[in-house]
């Protein structure tokens, strides 16, 4: 009996040596899987939103400090734009209607302040059916707005270049309650930085088209806004 007991001990010890590393390995993979899942669901902090102070369609001064406590979007546009601006405004309106939350807002900054006075912006807001008190169409000094766009890292054409002065990006910044620009990660786990306000010919969002029926970033913006509002 003693010999039998002695023979079993090394086998038990050997099994333990095999099982323990396997358990550790399984936990490691589980942890990595959980970490990757969290990584994909979390939102990247791009930077602090630049300071701004501009006048809205109601002739009220609006600053970045006024927007603290709200999740909001920032776009650059102009009311007479015949191409991408109506598309961007339409997507913004769809997002605002879906979110429908007093803690959500939109900042639309005109790059054509010579024509976009507060009165003109109020007419524009009424024309597209804006009802939210938190959707501010802003105007001010063009040089100031150009520098502000640079600080946002969102392209706006050079004021001094007639062929470029009213060109601008279709990108949108997402800002959280603390005044941080946030974004999600793409499938390669890289931050996308900004969201597209455009329409596309394809569901993957690779071929921009004014009349496109797809707007993939609109859907993900709604998801990410809801994350921040929780």
C-alpha positions in Angstrom: 0.0 0.0 0.0 2.8 2.4 0.8 4.4 1.7 -2.6 1.1 2.4 -4.4 0.8 5.7 -2.5 4.3 6.7 -3.4 3.7 5.8 -7.1 0.6 8.1 -7.3 2.1 11.2 -5.9 4.4 12.1 -8.8 1.5 11.6 -11.3 -0.7 14.0 -9.3 2.1 16.5 -9.1 2.7 16.2 -12.8 -1.0 16.8 -13.6 -1.0 19.9 -11.4 2.0 21.3 -13.2 0.1 20.9 -16.5 -3.3 22.2 -15.3 -2.0 25.3 -13.6 -0.3 26.8 -16.7 -3.4 26.0 -18.8 -5.7 27.8 -16.3 -3.4 30.8 -16.3 -3.3 30.8 -20.1 -7.1 30.6 -20.3 -7.4 33.5 -17.8 -4.9 35.5 -19.8 -6.8 35.0 -23.1 -10.1 35.9 -21.2 -8.5 39.0 -19.9 -7.2 40.0 -23.3 -10.6 39.3 -24.8 -12.3 41.4 -22.2 -9.7 44.2 -22.6 -10.2 44.3 -26.4 -14.0 44.4 -25.9 -13.7 47.3 -23.5 -11.2 49.0 -25.8 -13.6 48.9 -28.7 -16.5 50.1 -26.7 -14.7 53.0 -25.0 -14.2 56.4 -26.6 -10.8 57.9 -27.3 -10.1 61.4 -25.9 -8.7 63.5 -28.8 -8.0 66.8 -27.0 -9.7 69.6 -25.1 -12.2 71.5 -27.2 -10.7 74.9 -28.2 -12.0 78.0 -26.5 -14.5 79.8 -28.5 -16.9 82.8 -28.2 -19.3 83.6 -31.1 -22.8 85.0 -31.6 -25.7 82.7 -32.3 -28.9 83.1 -34.3 -30.6 84.7 -31.3 -27.9 87.3 -31.0 -26.6 85.6 -27.8 -22.9 85.1 -27.1 -22.1 81.4 -26.9 -18.8 80.0 -25.5 -17.3 76.6 -24.9 -17.9 77.2 -21.2 -21.7 77.6 -21.9 -21.7 74.1 -23.4 -20.1 72.4 -20.3 -22.4 69.8 -19.0 -23.7 69.0 -22.5 -22.7 66.4 -25.1 -22.5 68.3 -28.4 -21.4 68.2 -32.0 -19.4 70.9 -33.9 -19.5 71.5 -37.6 -18.3 74.2 -39.9 -20.7 75.2 -42.7 -22.4 78.3 -44.3 -26.1 78.8 -45.0 -25.7 79.6 -48.8 -23.7 76.4 -49.4 -25.4 74.4 -52.2 -23.5 71.1 -51.8 -22.4 69.4 -48.6 -23.9 71.8 -46.0 -27.5 70.9 -46.6 -26.5 67.2 -46.3 -24.6 67.9 -43.0 -27.5 69.9 -41.6 -29.9 67.2 -42.5 -27.8 64.5 -40.8 -27.5 66.8 -37.8 -31.2 67.2 -37.6 -31.8 63.5 -37.8 -29.3 62.9 -35.0 -30.9 65.7 -32.9 -34.4 64.2 -33.5 -33.2 60.7 -32.5 -31.3 61.8 -29.3 -34.0 64.3 -28.2 -32.3 65.1 -24.9 -31.9 68.5 -23.2 -28.3 67.6 -22.4 -27.4 67.3 -26.1 -26.6 70.2 -28.3 -25.2 71.2 -31.7 -22.7 74.0 -32.7 -22.8 75.0 -36.4 -20.1 77.6 -37.1 -20.5 79.7 -40.3 -17.4 80.3 -42.4 -19.3 83.0 -44.3 -20.0 85.6 -41.6 -20.3 88.4 -44.1 -23.5 86.9 -45.3 -24.4 84.8 -42.2 -25.5 87.5 -39.8 -27.5 86.3 -36.7 -30.7 87.3 -38.6 -29.7 85.3 -41.7 -28.8 82.3 -39.5 -32.2 82.5 -37.7 -33.9 82.4 -41.1 -31.8 79.4 -42.0 -32.6 77.6 -38.7 -36.3 78.2 -39.3 -36.0 77.1 -42.9 -34.6 73.7 -42.0 -37.0 73.3 -39.1 -34.7 73.5 -36.1 -36.7 73.4 -32.8 -34.0 72.6 -30.3 -32.8 75.5 -28.0 -29.4 73.8 -27.9 -28.7 74.0 -31.6 -26.6 77.2 -32.0 -25.7 78.6 -35.4 -22.7 80.8 -34.8 -21.1 83.7 -36.6 -18.3 86.2 -35.9 -15.0 87.4 -37.3 -13.8 85.4 -40.3 -10.2 85.4 -39.2 -11.1 84.2 -35.8 -13.3 81.4 -37.3 -10.4 80.4 -39.6 -8.0 80.1 -36.6 -10.7 78.2 -34.6 -11.1 75.7 -37.4 -7.3 75.2 -37.4 -7.4 74.6 -33.6 -10.1 72.0 -34.2 -8.0 70.4 -36.9 -11.0 70.6 -39.2 -10.3 72.0 -42.7 -11.7 75.4 -43.7 -10.4 77.2 -46.8 -8.1 80.2 -46.6 -10.1 83.4 -46.5 -7.6 85.2 -48.8 -8.0 82.6 -51.5 -11.2 83.3 -53.4 -11.3 79.8 -54.9 -10.9 78.2 -51.5 -12.4 80.6 -49.0 -15.7 78.8 -48.8 -14.4 75.3 -49.0 -14.6 73.2 -45.9 -14.5 69.7 -44.5 -17.5 67.6 -43.8 -16.1 66.4 -40.6 -17.9 66.7 -37.2 -16.3 66.8 -33.7 -18.0 65.1 -30.8 -17.6 66.8 -27.5 -18.3 65.4 -24.0 -19.8 67.0 -20.9 -16.3 68.0 -19.7 -15.3 69.7 -22.9 -13.2 66.9 -24.4 -13.3 66.0 -28.1 -14.0 62.2 -28.2 -14.2 59.6 -30.8 -14.5 55.8 -31.3 -11.9 53.4 -32.6 -12.0 51.9 -36.1 -11.8 48.1 -36.8 -8.0 48.4 -36.6 -8.2 49.9 -33.1 -7.1 53.3 -34.2 -9.1 56.5 -33.2 -11.1 57.9 -36.0 -10.7 61.5 -34.5 -13.7 62.9 -36.3 -17.0 61.7 -37.8 -18.3 62.3 -41.3 -21.5 64.4 -41.8 -21.8 63.3 -45.4 -23.9 60.8 -47.3 -22.4 57.9 -49.2 -23.1 55.7 -52.2 -22.0 52.6 -50.2 -22.8 51.4 -46.7 -19.1 51.3 -45.8 -18.8 55.0 -46.3 -16.1 55.0 -48.9 -17.8 56.8 -51.8 -19.2 60.2 -50.9 -22.4 61.2 -52.8 -24.7 64.1 -52.1 -27.7 62.0 -52.9 -26.3 58.9 -51.3 -28.7 56.9 -49.2 -26.1 55.7 -46.8 -24.7 57.7 -43.8 -22.8 55.2 -41.6 -21.3 57.8 -39.4 -24.7 59.2 -38.5 -25.5 55.8 -36.9 -22.3 55.5 -35.0 -22.5 59.1 -33.8 -26.0 58.4 -32.3 -24.5 55.3 -30.5 -21.5 57.3 -29.2 -23.6 60.3 -28.1 -25.8 57.9 -26.1 -22.7 56.4 -24.5 -21.6 59.8 -23.3 -25.1 60.8 -22.0 -25.3 57.7 -19.8 
